[in-house]
Amino acid sequence: MESEMIKTSVIRFLKSPIKAGVLLVFWGCVSYFLFTTKIYWNEVNRPIDLMMEILPYIFLVYLVIAYECFYDIKRFHMEELLLGNGQLLRAQGKEFVVLLGADLLGSVYLFAFHIMCYSQADVLCKALVLYTVRVIFIYIFLMILVAICIGWVISLVTSRLYGLALIALTFYVFDMSFLSLLSSMSDKHEFLWKLTTLFSFFFQSRRGICRDADYLLTAENVHIYRALFFACFMLAIILWKQAGRKAWSVVSGMLAVTFLALFFQPTGAVYFMMNIPNTWDSVSYVERYRQAEYSDISLTKKGQNKKAFQVESYDMNVTVTDQFQAEACVVPTDGTQKEYPFTLQYIFQVDQVTDERGEKLTFEQDEDYLLVHNSRGKLHSIRIVYHGTTKGFYATTQGMMLPANYAYYPMPGWHRIFLESGDPYPGLKGKIVGDDCFSREVFSEETDFKVTLRCKGKYPVASNLKTLAQTKEHGFVVWKLSGRSDGITLIGNSYLVERNIEGVRVICSRLDCENVPEGENVSKYKELFRKIDQETKYSMKGKTFIVSPDYNYINWCVANDHIVDTLLGERDIIETLNTGMLYPAEDDTEVKLGIDNRIESLE
């Protein structure tokens, strides 16, 4: 009986010239758009860009069709059959199954298109297929599901005119222009800023969907939680309107509240959209330093007051879920100092500081600076426990990018960690920073590192340190890393490749066609390493070259045992190695105008 009713609903849907016709014409237009748009295969995320451009229209079409389907059934019930509420709900439920099938077919179609594109780009692998299931198939399926549920709720309105008006309003609420309005009203208000993201279904630019070349925001758990919240909330409304279904409505409402709470949990990903701040965590360092540091220059001065002390070794335990939790055991060379200054990103909250015997040590945390007081006389080690969500870079279940100059672990001394374009270069009078970047000044002297990294995500992880072991433990992938360096870079994603080119470890994403160490790029790497050896005192032999993803911060650095950059950064690397500057500086000629006072205040 149930299957017959579903079959009848399918036949009725297909025989409807408007509904079936609109859907077929729409998908025909989508196919034409996708297959006629030129795709450059060195940009493997281009198919996702295309999909994000048409996603709002997919949402709108399914919203309208769902409304028409459910409204017609309700009108048929009212005018002809006069069925009870229970029978009406069952009839609409069968229509819901049919629309769900159309949702499934559309999601599979777009998923297959992406797999075809990756296959032609010769980057297809099992990891990428599984990742695309999450990024494309699940994301689109849930977005269309939300459209169907909202259309069902709007069909409860008696007047068709009011219903169409609500459809237009719904589409506007999820549109970028409304998000711009919300974001302008929510400036400096964390809750309102976070609330803005509840409606940001559509990312209409590459900057909106790509955290970097290897990290797509559609894969974030928060998007799944948001879609499930809207679906459960709409179903709760539908069930509440039906006699005898209020208990199920309460259950659906409780699920909606649960998913909403999960959505508002902090996450380590930075959502960056053009003019749309997607979360409170996305406040950039540039904006922060403009608001805090330049209005009170004491932060900059503080960063110059405390010199680094020598560290004998680090022993770190790091846990990465959607948040970052760490425990750093620092062994100072001199354990008799009265105080130990550290630089640690302000985004991380220090929970506890103890000595080797577990006795608590007093500490002060102010912005990027941590000061630990020694009241015992002599310490063997300092254990710092902290947690937070990363900004500027990321460490989540989807991927990881933490360069050595990011100060995501406590580094000895107080240093200014971020330089904005136009700032005076530390220690280089007459020079200014050419672009926004994280400072190399946070690096200390070489020391021994032992790192135990526990990742909830199942992606491979690479580092400039040696990997001693990889195991699985209670749902986590555990990496044991060890080595001697002046800083640690951690990178992880589903498509990491590692090659040895003339004694140099090259770590890159398979999606980065311009830098992947294969084919003709191998000779380019050889030429780059040869120039570095010839034109600088830095020898690449036995070192690591980590190809950095491309995104909104200058995320490259040069450490004693590794470089984070790309093939295109040849001149920058050589200049950095010869001058000690992190980023090519500019002479303070015309650019100096307007910042003279700031330079004088820092000298």
C-alpha positions, 0 to 999 in steps of 0.5 A: 500500500505504501509503495503504491502511494509513493508510485502514485506520487511519482507518476503525478509529479512526472505528469505535472508539466510545470513541476517536472518541466521546470526541474528538467529545464533547470538541470539542463541549464545547469549541465550546459553551464558546467560543461561549457565553462572552461576549467583550467586543470591546474585549478582543481577547485574550479568545479567547486567554484562553479557549483557554489555559483549555482547553489543558490538557484538550486536551492530556490528551484527546489524551494518553489517546487516543494511549495507547489507540491505540498500546497497542491496536496493541501488544496486537493485535500480541502476542496475534494477529499476532505481527508483527516490531518493524519491522512493529509500528513501521510499524503504529504509524506509520500510527496516528501519521499519523491522530492527526497529522491529528486534531491538524491539524484541532483546531488549524485549528478553534481558529485559525478561531475566533480569526480569526472573533473578530478579524473581528467585533472589526473588527481583522482584518488580514494582520499579525494573521492571520500572527501568529495562525498562530504564536501559536495554530495552531503553538503548539497543533499542537506541544502536541498533537504532544507529547501524542501522542508522550508517549502513544506512549512510555507505551504501551510499558509492559506494564501498562495500570494502570502506563500510566494512572498514568504519564498521571496523573503526566505531566499533574501534571508539566505542571500549575501546582501542580507548577510552584509546587512547583518554583519554591519549591524553585528560588528563587535557583538560576538553573538550577533556575528555568530548568528550571521553565520546561521543564514550563510548557506551560500558561498559565492566566491572562491574566497568564500569556500576555500580556506586554502587550496586544500581546505574547503569550508563546505566540509566543516561540521558546522555546515552539517549541524546548521542544515540539520537544525533547519530541517528538524526545526521545520519538521517540528513546525509541520508535526505540531500542526498535525493532530496527534503528532505533537510528541513527535514535534517535541522530539524534532524540536529537541533535535533542532536545539541540539544541532543549534548548540553544536553549531554554536560550538567554537571551531578552529576553522576561519570562515573568510568571505568577502565583506562577510565576517563568518564568525567572531573567530575570523577577526583578522590579525590586521583588524585586531592590531589596528583596533588594539595595538595602534590605539595602545602602542604598549603591546608593541613595546611589551614585545620588545622588553623580554628577551628569550631564555634558552630552552633545553627541550620541549615535550608536547602533547597536542590534541586536535578536534574542532578545537586545539588542546595542548600541554607543553613541557618546557625544560629551561637551561637555567632553572633559577630565573625569577620569571620566564616570559613566553610568546603564545597566540592570544587566541589560546587560553592558558588553563594551568602552569605547573612545575615538574612535581605538579605544583602550580606556578603563578602566571600572567597572560596578556594578549600574546604574552605569558609570564610565568613566575618562579617562586621555588628557586629552581625549576627543572621544567615548566608544564603549560596547559592551554586550549583554543581555536586557531585564527589565521591558520587552522587545526581541525578534523578537516585539515591542519596548517600551523607554520613554525612562526605562528606561535601556536606553542609557547616560545621563549621571550616576548616578541611581536608576532605579526607585522602589517604592511607598512610597519617598520621592520624590527632591527632594520632602520629605514625599511618597512614590511612589504606585506602582512605576515607573521614575524620570524622574530618568534623563533628561538635557538635550536632545541630538542622537540618531542611531539605527540599529536592526536588527531580526530581527523583521519588525514595524513600529517607531515612536519619538519620533524621526523615521524617516529610512529603512527598508531590509532587509539580510541578514535584518534590517529596518534603521531609521534614526532621528534627532532631538533629545530628552531621551530615546528611546522605541522601540515595535514590534509587528505592528499599530502604527497612527499618526495625526495628530490636530491636529498631534500624532503618536499611535502605538498598537496596533490591538489596543488598542480603548480607545485606538486613534485612530479613531472616537469616540476621536479626539474624546477625544484632542483633548479630552486635548490641549486640557486639557494645553495649557490646564492646563499649560505643555506644548504638545502641538503637534508632539509625539508621544503613544505609547500604552503597553501595559498590564502589570505595571510603570507604564510611562508617562513624560513627556519634552520631545518625547513622552508615553507613556501612555493616554487614561485617564491624563489627570490623571496627565499633567497632575499630572506636567507641573505638579509634575515628578513621574513618578507621582502622589505621596501625602502621607506620612500613614498610609502613612508609618508603617513607612517612617520609617527608610527616609526618614530614611536617604535624606535 
